[in-house]
Amino acid sequence: MSEALLTTGAGVTTPAPGGRLFWRRLRAQRAVTAAAAVFALLVLVALAAPLLTALEGQDPNAYHPALVDSASGGVPIGSFGGISGEHWLGVEPQTGRDLFARIVYGARVSLGVAFVATLIQVALGVGLGLFAALGGRWADQIVSRVTDVAAALPMLVITLGLLAVAPASIPRPVLITLIIAGLGWFGTSKIVRAGALSLKTLDHVSAARLSGWGTWAIARRELLPALAAPVITYAVLLVPSNVVAEAALSFLGVGIKPPTPSWGQMLTDANTWYQAAPTYLLLPAGLLFITVLSLTMIGEGVRTALDPRAASRLRVGTRNQNEPTGPIESLEEKAS
């Protein structure tokens, strides 16, 4: 019945760009394109971890004690952490496990936890936000108070407590995913509730209600398309936050447990080896930095592409914002 809408920070509701225009604006930001290519490469490496380790001929959990110097406490033998034709990134101190295999399998765990947790957070936030906005006064009061309490809880303390008492039979990646998702949905809920309360007063929503549409039919056909832009933008920014959360928990020793590899766990083990084997620390730390940076840049690019009136902080490689790039942009500038 209606075109998707986008609510700007000033409270003005404007049509959201179509898919073709959105991709054009996104591709125009070369920094975002580069960040997307880097992140796509990381995801591809994570998905192809079994193939890559088979190509190298190593197992992530196989010990190689002959490759470390026991007399010096387990420092890898050779330059740059024992890099060789058989061990592309060297080996771990003490254990001699192949570092490349641990890195690529750790990417599967770190990125997998972040992505699944984000999907659960968005699903919970959208559902509760719509329920608060459309379910009546009491539903709004209950969900709003629960959201406020969830936002005020110290996430790290609650997470540490839950991980300490959780049964050992639950797989650690699954447990961490559920905890991160269960404690991080409130941001999406607030965005959806505020947007739905604003949108449901518009004429086309009132017309749908007078036509006999049910509450959830209106939500599905009228509100959700209009809320897609802010929810997608927020979801993209949630992924790097969840990557850091998983790494922080593993770094504190309560996250992913050995022998399952993750980048945060590798940072914990590398804490005492940063002088004797610096590559063991620099590789997972560098990959975490690159992942978070690329996802943050992608999130900023998505936000700018969905809301062209907002000033972009990604100016590298983009055209002059005052120059129209086509007839659609020219019409938009005249209308604004």
C-alpha positions in Angstrom: 0.0 0.0 0.0 2.8 2.4 0.7 6.5 3.1 0.0 9.0 2.3 2.6 9.8 5.3 4.8 12.9 6.4 6.7 12.7 8.5 9.8 15.6 11.0 10.1 17.1 12.3 13.3 15.1 15.5 13.1 11.9 13.5 13.1 11.1 14.0 9.4 9.8 10.9 7.6 11.1 10.6 4.0 10.9 7.9 1.4 13.7 5.3 1.8 15.8 4.8 -1.2 15.0 1.9 -3.5 17.3 -1.1 -3.8 19.0 0.1 -7.0 19.6 3.6 -5.6 20.9 2.1 -2.3 23.5 -0.1 -3.9 24.6 2.8 -6.1 25.2 5.1 -3.1 26.9 2.3 -1.3 29.3 1.5 -4.2 30.1 5.2 -4.5 31.8 5.0 -1.2 35.1 3.4 -2.1 36.2 3.0 1.6 33.0 1.0 2.2 33.7 -1.1 -0.9 37.2 -1.9 0.3 35.9 -2.7 3.8 33.3 -5.0 2.3 35.9 -6.8 0.2 38.1 -7.3 3.3 35.3 -8.7 5.4 34.0 -10.9 2.6 37.6 -12.4 2.4 37.5 -13.1 6.2 34.2 -14.8 5.9 35.4 -16.9 2.9 38.5 -17.9 4.9 36.3 -18.9 7.8 33.9 -21.0 5.7 36.8 -22.6 3.8 38.8 -23.5 7.0 38.7 -27.3 6.4 39.8 -26.9 2.8 42.6 -24.5 3.7 43.9 -26.6 6.5 43.8 -29.7 4.3 45.7 -27.8 1.7 48.3 -26.9 4.2 48.3 -30.4 5.6 47.8 -29.5 9.2 45.2 -30.1 12.0 44.3 -27.3 14.4 44.5 -29.6 17.4 47.6 -31.6 16.6 50.6 -31.1 18.9 54.1 -30.8 17.5 56.5 -30.8 20.5 59.6 -31.1 18.3 58.9 -27.6 16.8 59.3 -25.8 20.2 62.4 -25.4 22.3 61.6 -27.0 25.7 64.8 -25.6 27.1 63.6 -22.0 26.7 60.0 -22.8 28.0 58.4 -23.7 24.7 59.4 -20.9 22.3 58.9 -21.9 18.7 62.0 -22.9 16.8 62.9 -20.8 13.8 62.2 -17.2 12.7 58.9 -15.4 13.1 57.4 -18.1 15.3 58.5 -21.1 13.2 57.1 -20.0 9.8 57.9 -22.6 7.2 56.5 -24.3 4.1 54.6 -26.8 6.4 53.4 -24.1 8.9 52.5 -21.0 7.0 52.1 -18.8 10.0 54.3 -20.7 12.4 53.3 -22.6 15.5 52.0 -22.0 19.0 54.4 -21.7 21.9 54.6 -24.8 24.2 52.1 -26.9 22.2 53.5 -26.5 18.6 50.0 -26.5 17.2 49.8 -25.0 13.7 48.9 -21.3 14.0 47.3 -20.9 10.6 44.9 -23.7 11.3 44.0 -22.3 14.7 43.5 -18.8 13.1 41.1 -19.9 10.4 39.1 -22.2 12.7 39.0 -19.5 15.3 37.5 -17.2 12.6 34.6 -19.6 12.3 33.9 -19.5 16.0 34.3 -15.7 16.5 32.4 -14.7 13.4 29.8 -17.4 13.9 29.0 -16.4 17.4 28.7 -12.8 16.4 26.4 -13.4 13.5 24.1 -15.8 15.2 23.9 -13.6 18.3 23.1 -10.6 16.1 20.2 -12.4 14.3 18.7 -13.4 17.7 19.1 -9.9 19.1 17.4 -8.4 16.0 14.5 -11.0 16.1 13.9 -10.4 19.8 14.2 -6.6 19.5 11.9 -6.3 16.5 9.3 -8.6 18.1 9.2 -6.9 21.5 9.4 -3.4 20.0 6.4 -4.1 17.8 4.5 -5.7 20.7 5.2 -2.6 22.8 4.0 -0.2 20.1 1.0 -2.1 19.0 -0.1 -4.2 22.0 -1.8 -1.5 24.0 -0.9 0.6 27.1 -0.1 -2.2 29.4 2.0 -4.1 26.9 4.0 -0.9 26.2 4.5 -0.3 30.0 5.7 -3.9 30.7 8.1 -4.1 27.7 9.4 -0.6 28.3 10.2 -1.4 31.9 11.9 -4.7 31.0 13.9 -2.9 28.3 15.1 -0.3 30.8 16.1 -2.9 33.3 18.0 -4.9 30.6 19.8 -1.7 29.4 20.8 -0.9 33.0 22.2 -4.4 33.8 26.0 -4.7 33.9 26.4 -7.1 30.9 29.9 -8.3 31.8 29.1 -9.1 35.4 25.8 -10.9 34.4 27.6 -12.8 31.7 30.5 -13.9 34.0 27.9 -15.2 36.5 25.9 -17.1 34.0 28.9 -18.7 32.4 30.1 -19.7 35.9 26.9 -21.6 36.8 26.0 -22.9 33.3 26.2 -26.7 32.9 29.3 -28.0 31.2 27.1 -30.1 28.9 26.1 -27.1 26.9 28.5 -26.3 24.1 30.4 -23.2 24.9 29.9 -21.4 21.6 26.1 -22.0 21.8 26.0 -20.8 25.4 28.0 -17.6 24.7 25.8 -16.9 21.7 22.6 -17.2 23.7 24.0 -15.0 26.6 25.2 -12.2 24.3 21.9 -12.3 22.4 19.8 -12.4 25.6 21.5 -9.4 27.1 21.8 -7.3 24.0 18.4 -7.0 22.3 17.2 -3.9 24.1 18.7 -1.4 21.6 16.8 -2.9 18.7 13.6 -2.9 20.7 13.9 0.8 21.5 14.5 1.7 17.9 11.6 -0.4 16.7 9.2 0.8 19.4 10.0 4.5 18.8 9.7 4.1 15.0 6.4 2.1 15.2 4.8 4.6 17.5 5.6 7.4 15.1 4.6 5.5 11.9 1.3 4.1 13.2 -0.1 7.7 13.3 0.5 8.2 9.5 -2.4 8.4 7.1 -1.6 5.3 5.1 -1.5 3.2 8.4 -4.8 4.7 9.5 -6.3 3.9 6.1 -5.1 0.3 6.4 -6.7 0.0 9.8 -10.0 1.4 8.5 -9.9 -1.1 5.6 -10.1 -3.9 8.2 -6.5 -5.0 8.4 -5.5 -6.7 11.6 -2.8 -5.3 13.9 -0.1 -7.7 12.8 -1.0 -7.5 9.1 -0.4 -3.7 9.4 2.9 -4.4 11.2 4.0 -6.8 8.5 2.9 -4.8 5.4 3.2 -1.2 6.6 5.5 -0.9 9.6 8.3 -3.4 9.0 9.2 -2.2 5.5 9.5 1.4 6.9 11.6 0.2 9.9 13.9 -1.9 7.7 16.5 0.9 7.2 17.2 1.8 10.9 17.1 -1.9 11.9 19.5 -3.0 9.2 21.9 -0.2 10.1 21.8 -1.0 13.8 22.2 -4.7 13.1 25.3 -4.2 11.0 26.8 -2.2 13.9 25.9 -4.9 16.4 28.1 -7.5 14.6 31.5 -5.9 15.6 30.2 -5.3 19.1 29.4 -9.0 19.4 32.8 -10.0 17.9 34.5 -7.9 20.6 32.2 -9.3 23.3 33.1 -12.9 22.4 36.8 -12.0 22.3 36.6 -10.3 25.6 34.9 -13.2 27.3 37.5 -15.6 25.9 40.3 -13.3 26.9 39.0 -13.3 30.5 39.1 -17.1 30.4 35.3 -17.7 30.7 34.5 -17.9 27.0 35.5 -20.5 24.4 37.4 -23.3 26.1 40.3 -25.3 24.6 40.8 -27.1 22.4 38.2 -25.2 20.4 40.1 -22.2 18.9 38.9 -18.6 18.9 40.7 -15.3 18.5 40.0 -14.1 22.0 41.2 -17.4 23.5 44.4 -17.1 21.5 45.0 -13.6 22.9 44.6 -15.0 26.4 47.3 -17.6 25.7 49.5 -15.1 23.9 49.5 -12.8 26.9 52.7 -14.3 28.3 54.4 -14.8 25.0 54.3 -11.3 23.5 58.1 -10.9 23.8 59.3 -14.4 23.0 56.8 -15.0 20.2 55.2 -11.7 19.1 53.5 -13.1 16.0 51.3 -15.3 18.3 49.8 -12.1 19.8 49.9 -9.9 16.7 48.0 -12.2 14.3 44.7 -12.7 16.3 44.8 -9.1 17.6 45.4 -7.7 14.0 42.5 -9.8 12.6 40.2 -8.7 15.4 41.1 -5.1 14.6 40.6 -5.5 10.9 37.3 -7.3 11.4 35.8 -4.6 13.7 37.1 -1.8 11.6 35.7 -3.2 8.4 32.3 -3.9 9.9 32.1 -0.5 11.5 32.9 1.1 8.1 30.3 -1.0 6.4 27.7 0.0 9.0 28.5 3.6 8.5 28.2 3.2 4.7 24.8 1.4 5.0 23.6 4.2 7.3 24.6 6.9 4.8 23.2 5.0 1.8 19.8 4.6 3.5 19.8 8.1 4.8 21.4 10.3 2.0 20.6 13.5 3.9 22.9 12.6 6.8 26.5 13.8 6.5 28.8 10.9 5.9 32.0 10.5 7.8 33.4 8.3 5.0 34.7 10.9 2.6 37.6 8.8 1.2 37.1 8.2 -2.5 33.5 9.6 -2.7 32.3 12.2 -5.1 31.5 15.8 -4.0 28.3 15.7 -2.1 27.1 18.8 -3.9 27.5 17.2 -7.4 24.5 15.3 -8.6 25.4 11.8 -9.8 22.3 11.2 -11.9 18.7 12.3 -12.5 17.4 10.6 -9.4 19.9 12.4 -7.1 19.2 15.7 -8.9 15.4 15.4 -8.2 16.1 14.5 -4.6 18.2 17.6 -4.1 15.6 19.8 -5.7 12.9 18.3 -3.5 14.9 18.8 -0.3 
